[in-house]
Amino acid sequence: MECQEVNNANICYNYIMIEKIEKMIRNPAVIDDFMDNCFYGINTQRDKSEGAPRVKWEWEDHTTSSMFPQFSHELMHGHARRPTNGLFSDSPYWKFFRKIIKNFLEDNELEHKRITRANINCTYNFPYAHCSDPHVDYPQNHYTAILYLNNVVGSTYIFDKNANYKNLEEDSSKFIIPYKTIDWENDPIPVKHEVKPEKGKMLLFDGSHYHAMCPTTPGDLRLIVVYNISY
């Protein structure tokens, strides 16, 4: 971001200094409401033909690579993906999760432009790697925020390696460092921060850092909401 005025320059400096925030959201109990009503389905709802809308998942067999498939639910249509004609709508859960991230940004006094992406991701155990492909989400100045929806094994790694946004715009392959190309035993990418899931916790970090998820234990599901927020 180029800054033309003194005040803006100070704001830009603040952006650079915000490397990681790890805090509980304003009201963590609302996550239980969502999980009970829209993911697990409480007993009373199982007995009814109608109830709170259940999450509709899309199977993604290729995320950063085909090694790490997942189930995903798009909360909002990213600006680049919004249809130019016809009818479309954001997820019925977007209003709920939008309020959570807006409150978090307000509570932490984070200047930003707009939310560019928001998804619910559901992953499971993968026994063949200790983490997913290190990657970045977006080729411009942004924060990545992760809201953890349940208490499971499956850390987030924030690596001590930053992407050059200009290089990303010129070569999209640089968004991802394929897991198999890294010598994890002899020359690994250093992990700067490891953050463990905790239901109701929000992790926000400078989106230029390469990051990855770790697998959860067999039989468990790891559920998160991922936001990209431009600044």
N, C-alpha and C positions, 0 to 999 in steps of 0.2 A: 504494500500500500504506500503510495506517495503522499506526503503530507505537505501542504502548502502554508499552513499557518502554525503559529507557535502552539496554540491549544491543541490542534490536531496532532502535532508532533508529539506532544505529551501523551495523547491518547494512543498513538501508535506504539510508543515506548511501553505503555501499560500492556498492550496486547502481547508484545514479545515476552514480557516478564511473567505472564500467566502461563505457566507450563503445565500445572496439574492442580485441579481442585477435586477433592474426594470427600463428599458430605452426604448425609441423609437428606432426602427431600423434605419439604415443609411438613407434609403429613404422610408418613410412610404407611399408615393403616389403609390408605386408599388402594394400595397395591393388593392387599388381601381381598378387597372387594372385587377388583378386576379379576384376579386369579380364580376366586371361588365362583364367580358368576359367569365369566366369559371363557375361562380356560378349562378348569377342572369340571365345573358344573356341580353345584351343591345338590344334596339329595332331593330337596323339594323341587328343584328344576328338572331333575332327571325324570320325575314322575309326571311332569306336565308336558303338553305338546308345544307350549309356547313359553318363553322366558326371555332372559337377557340374551342378546345375540351372541352366538359362539364364534370364536375366531375362525375365519376361513383362510387356510394356508395354501401357499403356492410352493410347489417343489422346485428347488433350484439345484440342478445337478452339476452346475458349474458356477462357483462364486469367484474367488480369486483363482481357483483352478478346479479341475474335476476331482482332486484329492479331498476336497472339503465341501461336500454338498450340504444343504440345509433346507429347512422349511422357513418360509418368510411370509410376512403379511405387510403389504405396503400401507402405511398410515396416511401418507399424503402423496399426491402426484408431484414429483419434482418438476421444476419449471421446464426443464429440457424435455420432459416426457408428457407434459400436458397436451391432450389432443387439441388440434387447431379447429376442429369442428365436431359437432355431435354432442351428446350428453355424457358427462362423466361426473364422478363425485369422489371425494376423499373417503377414507374408511370411517365407519360409524364410531370408531374409537379415537379418531384424531382429535376431536375437541377435548377429550379427557387428557390425552397425553400432551397435547399442545399447552394446556394450562399448567401442567407439571413443569415443563421446560421453561415456559415463560416466567413462572414464579421463581425458578432456580436462577435464571439469568438476572432477574430483578433483585433477588436476595443477595446475590454476589456482585451486584453492580457491574455487570459485564456489558459493555457496549457491543452492539452487533448490528448487522444489516438485516438479515433474514434467515429463516430456516430453509435450507435447500433440499433436505432429505430426511425422512423419518420412516423407520421400519421396525417391526417386531421380528426378531430372529430366534429360531428354535433349532438348537444343535444337540448332538448326542455324542457318545464316545466314539473316537477314532483311535484304534490301537497302534497305528503305524507311524505316528508322528507325535512329538511332544507339544507342538503348537501348530497353528495354521501358517499359511504363507505371510510373511511380513508385508504390509501394504499400507498405502494411504488411500483416502476416499475421494479426494477432490483436488483439482489442480490449481486452486487459488487460496488466498488467506482464509482459514476457517478453523473453528473448533470442532472436535469430535466429542460428543457426549454419549455416555452409555448409562442407561438406567437398568439396574439389575432387578429382575422380577421374582427370583427365588434364591433360596440358600442351597447352593450346590458347589461341588468342586468345578473349577474351570476358570483359572485366572485370566486376566487381560495383561499381556506384556506390552509395555511401551518401550521401544528400543532406543538406544542412544545413537540414533541415526536419523537424519532429517532429509526429506526430499527437497530437491530444487524444483520449484513450481514451473520455471521456464522449461526445464528439461521434460517435465511431465506433459506440458502442452505440446512439445515438439515430438515426443515419443511416448505414447500411452503405455508401452510395455514397462516403463519405469515406475508405474503405479505399484507394481508387485515385484517382490524378490522371491522367485520360486523356492519353496522349501528344499527341494532336492538339489539345488545349486549351491547350498550353503554347507560348509564343512562344520557341522555343529560341534564336533568333538575337538577339533584342533584350532578352528578359526571362527567361532560363533559371533553373531552380532550381539554386542553387550546389551543386556536388559537394564534400562535405567530405572524403571518402576514396574513392580508387579502388584496388581490390584486384584484382590479376591472378591468374588461375588458376595453381596449381602443384600437381602431383599429390602428395597426402598432406598438403596444408596445410588447416588449419581456420581459418575466419574466424568470429568471434563478435562481435556488436554489440548495442547496445540496440535492441530491436525497435520502439521508437517512431519510429525514423528511417525516413522513406521511402527505399526502395531500388529498384534496377532492375538488370537484366542487360544486357550489351552483346552484340551478335551475334558469333558466331565466323566464321571465314573459310569461303567456299564449299567444300563437300566435307568439312568437318570436323564433328564432333559435340562438343558441350560437355556434359560429364557431371558432375553434382554430387549430393550428398545435402543436403537442407534439413531442419533441425530447428527446431522452436519449443519453447522451454523456459520454463515459467512460473516466476515468483518472487514 
